[in-house]
Amino acid sequence: SLVKKKLPKKPRCGDSGRVLNGIPATRPADAGRVPKSHRSVSRAYGGCLSGKSVRDRIVRAFLIEEQKCVKQVLAEKMSAAKEPKSKK
C-alpha cells in the first residue's frame, strides 16, 4: 500500500516496564484479531505483569505475613515477661 503502517511496540509490564515475553507486538486494531491463547501467558497476571513482578509481589506478601507473625510472638513474650513482675 502507499501508506506505511506504524510499527508495533512490544507490550510492557505495568509495574516494572519490562517487555512481556511470549506476547506478540501488535497494533491495537490487530490485537483483537490475534488468538486469545497468543494474547496472554499461562500464569497469574499473564498478559499484564512480567514474571519477576509477580514473583516480587508474592514474596512481598509472604514477608509481610511473616512479619505479622513475628510481631505477635514478640508481643506475647513481652506480656508474659511483664506478668510475673507485676504480681510481686
Accessible surface in RSA format (square Angstrom, percent):
REM  Atomic radii and reference values for relative SASA: ProtOr
REM  Chains: A
REM  Algorithm: Lee & Richards
REM  Probe-radius: 1.40
REM  Slices: 20
REM RES _ NUM      All-atoms   Total-Side   Main-Chain    Non-polar    All polar
REM                ABS   REL    ABS   REL    ABS   REL    ABS   REL    ABS   REL
RES SER A   1   147.69 124.8  58.75  78.4  88.94 204.9  63.13 134.4  84.56 118.5
RES LEU A   2   184.31 102.6 151.91 108.7  32.41  81.5 154.81 108.7  29.50  79.4
RES VAL A   3   119.45  78.6 111.77 101.2   7.68  18.5 115.43 100.3   4.03  10.9
RES LYS A   4   191.96  93.6 166.79 102.3  25.17  59.9 113.96 102.6  78.00  83.1
RES LYS A   5   171.54  83.7 146.33  89.8  25.21  60.0 106.15  95.5  65.38  69.6
RES LYS A   6   151.37  73.8 135.86  83.4  15.52  36.9  91.55  82.4  59.82  63.7
RES LEU A   7   156.05  86.9 142.54 102.0  13.51  34.0 142.58 100.1  13.48  36.3
RES PRO A   8    54.75  39.9  37.58  34.3  17.17  62.4  37.92  31.3  16.83 104.6
RES LYS A   9   176.70  86.2 161.00  98.8  15.70  37.4 107.95  97.2  68.75  73.2
RES LYS A  10   102.53  50.0  91.93  56.4  10.60  25.2  55.66  50.1  46.87  49.9
RES PRO A  11    39.99  29.1  28.81  26.3  11.18  40.6  39.99  33.0   0.00   0.0
RES ARG A  12   145.83  61.2 123.31  62.9  22.52  53.6  44.06  60.2 101.76  61.7
RES CYS A  13     6.24   4.7   0.00   0.0   6.24  14.7   0.00   0.0   6.24   6.7
RES GLY A  14    69.00  85.1   0.00   N/A  69.00  85.1  37.71 103.5  31.29  70.1
RES ASP A  15    82.51  57.8  46.40  46.2  36.11  85.4  20.15  47.4  62.36  62.2
RES SER A  16    63.86  54.0  25.43  33.9  38.43  88.5  34.94  74.4  28.92  40.5
RES GLY A  17    33.50  41.3   0.00   N/A  33.50  41.3  25.03  68.7   8.47  19.0
RES ARG A  18   120.82  50.7 113.84  58.0   6.98  16.6  32.19  44.0  88.63  53.7
RES VAL A  19    56.04  36.9  43.73  39.6  12.31  29.7  43.73  38.0  12.31  33.4
RES LEU A  20     6.47   3.6   5.30   3.8   1.17   2.9   6.46   4.5   0.01   0.0
RES ASN A  21   128.33  88.5 114.74 110.9  13.60  32.7  35.87  86.3  92.47  89.4
RES GLY A  22    66.88  82.5   0.00   N/A  66.88  82.5  39.77 109.1  27.12  60.7
RES ILE A  23    15.74   9.0  13.28   9.9   2.46   5.9  14.12  10.2   1.62   4.4
RES PRO A  24    56.63  41.3  44.38  40.5  12.25  44.5  52.83  43.6   3.79  23.6
RES ALA A  25    32.51  29.9  15.32  23.6  17.18  39.1  15.32  21.6  17.18  45.5
RES THR A  26    42.34  30.1  24.63  25.0  17.71  42.2  17.15  23.0  25.19  38.1
RES ARG A  27    78.49  33.0  77.50  39.5   0.99   2.4  16.69  22.8  61.80  37.5
RES PRO A  28   109.61  79.9  89.36  81.5  20.25  73.6  96.15  79.4  13.46  83.7
RES ALA A  29    76.96  70.8  54.54  84.2  22.42  51.0  67.35  94.9   9.61  25.5
RES ASP A  30    44.40  31.1  43.68  43.5   0.72   1.7  16.20  38.1  28.21  28.1
RES ALA A  31    31.91  29.3  31.34  48.4   0.57   1.3  31.91  44.9   0.00   0.0
RES GLY A  32    55.30  68.2   0.00   N/A  55.30  68.2  34.66  95.1  20.65  46.2
RES ARG A  33   178.95  75.1 146.63  74.7  32.33  77.0  79.21 108.2  99.75  60.5
RES VAL A  34    27.09  17.8  23.07  20.9   4.02   9.7  25.80  22.4   1.29   3.5
RES PRO A  35    78.74  57.4  67.13  61.2  11.61  42.2  78.74  65.0   0.00   0.0
RES LYS A  36   162.83  79.4 155.70  95.5   7.13  17.0  98.47  88.6  64.37  68.6
RES SER A  37    94.27  79.7  62.24  83.1  32.03  73.8  59.03 125.7  35.24  49.4
RES HIS A  38    98.95  54.1  94.90  66.0   4.05  10.4  51.59  53.2  47.36  55.1
RES ARG A  39   106.58  44.7  95.38  48.6  11.20  26.7  35.85  49.0  70.73  42.9
RES SER A  40    55.53  46.9  47.32  63.1   8.21  18.9  22.42  47.7  33.11  46.4
RES VAL A  41    46.46  30.6  37.86  34.3   8.61  20.7  42.03  36.5   4.43  12.0
RES SER A  42   122.21 103.3  79.58 106.2  42.62  98.2  61.49 130.9  60.72  85.1
RES ARG A  43   102.28  42.9  75.14  38.3  27.14  64.6  50.63  69.2  51.64  31.3
RES ALA A  44    66.40  61.1  46.91  72.4  19.49  44.3  58.93  83.0   7.47  19.8
RES TYR A  45   121.78  56.9 103.79  59.1  17.99  46.8  71.41  53.7  50.37  62.1
RES GLY A  46     8.98  11.1   0.00   N/A   8.98  11.1   1.45   4.0   7.54  16.9
RES GLY A  47    29.53  36.4   0.00   N/A  29.53  36.4   7.52  20.6  22.01  49.3
RES CYS A  48    81.92  62.0  74.19  82.7   7.73  18.2  21.29  53.9  60.64  65.4
RES LEU A  49    11.84   6.6  11.56   8.3   0.29   0.7  11.56   8.1   0.29   0.8
RES SER A  50    11.71   9.9   9.11  12.2   2.60   6.0  11.71  24.9   0.00   0.0
RES GLY A  51    24.80  30.6   0.00   N/A  24.80  30.6  15.14  41.5   9.66  21.6
RES LYS A  52    90.33  44.1  86.97  53.4   3.36   8.0  54.74  49.3  35.59  37.9
RES SER A  53     8.89   7.5   4.48   6.0   4.41  10.2   4.92  10.5   3.97   5.6
RES VAL A  54     9.90   6.5   9.90   9.0   0.00   0.0   9.90   8.6   0.00   0.0
RES ARG A  55   145.23  61.0 142.84  72.8   2.39   5.7  57.20  78.2  88.03  53.4
RES ASP A  56    57.83  40.5  54.01  53.8   3.82   9.0  15.93  37.5  41.90  41.8
RES ARG A  57    91.76  38.5  86.54  44.1   5.22  12.4  27.90  38.1  63.86  38.7
RES ILE A  58   112.00  63.7 107.39  80.0   4.61  11.1 111.05  80.0   0.95   2.6
RES VAL A  59    73.84  48.6  72.58  65.7   1.26   3.0  73.84  64.2   0.00   0.0
RES ARG A  60   139.43  58.5 136.21  69.4   3.22   7.7  52.64  71.9  86.80  52.6
RES ALA A  61    57.06  52.5  51.25  79.1   5.81  13.2  56.04  78.9   1.01   2.7
RES PHE A  62   122.13  61.1 116.37  72.1   5.77  15.0 121.59  73.7   0.54   1.5
RES LEU A  63   102.90  57.3  98.65  70.6   4.25  10.7  98.93  69.5   3.97  10.7
RES ILE A  64    88.36  50.3  85.88  64.0   2.49   6.0  88.15  63.5   0.21   0.6
RES GLU A  65    94.91  54.5  94.74  71.7   0.17   0.4  41.24  79.8  53.66  43.8
RES GLU A  66    78.40  45.0  78.36  59.3   0.05   0.1  15.94  30.8  62.46  51.0
RES GLN A  67    96.59  54.0  95.17  69.6   1.41   3.4  32.29  68.7  64.30  48.8
RES LYS A  68   119.70  58.4 113.30  69.5   6.39  15.2  73.68  66.3  46.02  49.0
RES CYS A  69    69.98  52.9  67.96  75.8   2.02   4.8  21.37  54.1  48.61  52.4
RES VAL A  70    73.18  48.2  70.87  64.2   2.30   5.6  73.15  63.6   0.03   0.1
RES LYS A  71   134.38  65.6 128.80  79.0   5.58  13.3  73.94  66.6  60.44  64.4
RES GLN A  72   113.00  63.2 106.61  77.9   6.39  15.2  33.04  70.3  79.96  60.6
RES VAL A  73    76.07  50.1  75.97  68.8   0.10   0.2  75.97  66.0   0.10   0.3
RES LEU A  74    98.38  54.8  98.29  70.3   0.09   0.2  98.35  69.1   0.03   0.1
RES ALA A  75    61.09  56.2  49.07  75.7  12.02  27.3  56.42  79.5   4.67  12.4
RES GLU A  76   100.75  57.8  95.93  72.6   4.82  11.5  43.90  84.9  56.85  46.4
RES LYS A  77   135.22  66.0 127.20  78.0   8.02  19.1  78.90  71.0  56.32  60.0
RES MET A  78   116.68  60.4 116.30  77.0   0.37   0.9  83.58  71.1  33.10  43.9
RES SER A  79    56.27  47.5  51.31  68.5   4.96  11.4  40.53  86.3  15.73  22.0
RES ALA A  80    59.95  55.1  49.57  76.5  10.38  23.6  53.17  74.9   6.78  18.0
RES ALA A  81    56.83  52.3  43.33  66.9  13.51  30.7  53.73  75.7   3.11   8.2
RES LYS A  82   134.68  65.7 130.52  80.1   4.15   9.9  77.27  69.6  57.41  61.1
RES GLU A  83   102.90  59.1 100.95  76.4   1.96   4.7  32.32  62.5  70.59  57.6
RES PRO A  84    74.70  54.4  68.52  62.5   6.18  22.5  72.79  60.1   1.91  11.9
RES LYS A  85   162.09  79.1 146.59  89.9  15.50  36.9  92.75  83.5  69.35  73.9
RES SER A  86    94.46  79.8  56.41  75.3  38.05  87.7  54.06 115.1  40.40  56.6
RES LYS A  87   175.42  85.6 138.78  85.2  36.64  87.2  91.88  82.7  83.54  89.0
RES LYS A  88   211.71 103.3 147.02  90.2  64.69 154.0 115.45 103.9  96.26 102.5
END  Absolute sums over single chains surface
CHAIN  1 A     7847.6       6535.2       1312.4       4774.2       3073.4
END  Absolute sums over all chains
TOTAL          7847.6       6535.2       1312.4       4774.2       3073.4
